[in-house]
């Protein structure tokens, strides 16, 4: 099972919407492989953008938090709040950038 920074269901719904817009009238399962890869690519893009907002020390601290499977969502929220990272803003920007790239480019930008 893969682990995602942003909820996999949320990313899946976002990608479903993109696929419906790019390929109207096609069944949802017609692009199952594209969807799976797009979810992974999008999560990586978001993670990369978030790490880009951090100092190397903060990045190391976040890596340790991500490695701890028992860390709950509030631990991450507290970390980002403490380090002045506006997650909603970063995620929204990455989603929009991905949407634009996806709609004008290939299936897995």
N, C-alpha and C positions, 0 to 999 in steps of 0.2 A: 504494500500500500504506500502510495506517495504521500509526502507531507507538504502542505502548502502554507505559505505565509497568509495569503488571503483564502478564505473558505473556498474549497473546491467547487461546491455547489453554486456559489455566487459567480465564480469565474466561468463555470459551465453555462449558466444562464446568459451571461454576457456574450460568450462565444456563440451560443445558439442564436441569439438575436443577430449577431453579425452574419452568421451563415444564412439565416432566413432572408436578410437584406441582400446579401451577395448572390444567393441562389434561390430566388423566390419560386415556390411551387415544388421544390424538391423535398422528398421525405427527409426527416431529421437524421435517420440512420445512414443516409447516403454519404455522409461526410464524417462518420464516426472516428476514423483515424485522424482526419484533419482536426477535429474537435479536441481529441486527446492531446495531440501535439501542440495545438494552439493554447490550451490550458497550461501546459508545462512552460511554454515559451513566455506566456504572459506573466505567470508567477515569477519566473526568473527575471524578467524585465523589471517587475515591481521590486523584487528583492534587491536587484542591482541598483535601482534608483534610490532605495532607502539607504543602502550601505553607502552610496555616494554622498549622502547628507551627513555622514558621521565621520568623526576623526578616527584615525587608526585604533586608538585605545577604545573608543566607543564601539567600533566594529568588532574588536576582539571580545568585548563584553557581550555584545549581541550574539556573536557566534556561540559563546558558552551557554547563553540562555536558550538558543535554538537547539543545542545539543542535549539539553535537559528535557527529556520527554515528559517529565511531570510538571513542567512550567505551564501554568494556565494563562489565559488571555490577559488577565489583569496585570501579570508580571510584565508582559510586553507593553501594555498600555502605559504602565508606570514608567518603564524604561524610556519610551519615546517622549512622554510628557517631560520627564526629568531632563532630557537632552534636547528639548525644543524642536522636535521633528513633528511637523504637521502631517501625520499619516494620511488623513483624508485628502489633503491637497496633493501629496505625492502620488497616491494611488489614482486619484481622479485624472491627473495629468497623464500618467502612464496608460490608463485605459483609453483616454481620448487619442493619444499618439498611436496606440496600437490599432484602434478602430480606423483611423485615417490610413495608416500603412496597409492594413488588411484589405480595406475596401478598394484601394487603388493598385495594390500589388498582388503578390502571390497569396497562397492559402496559409502559409505559416511564416509570416514576416518577423 
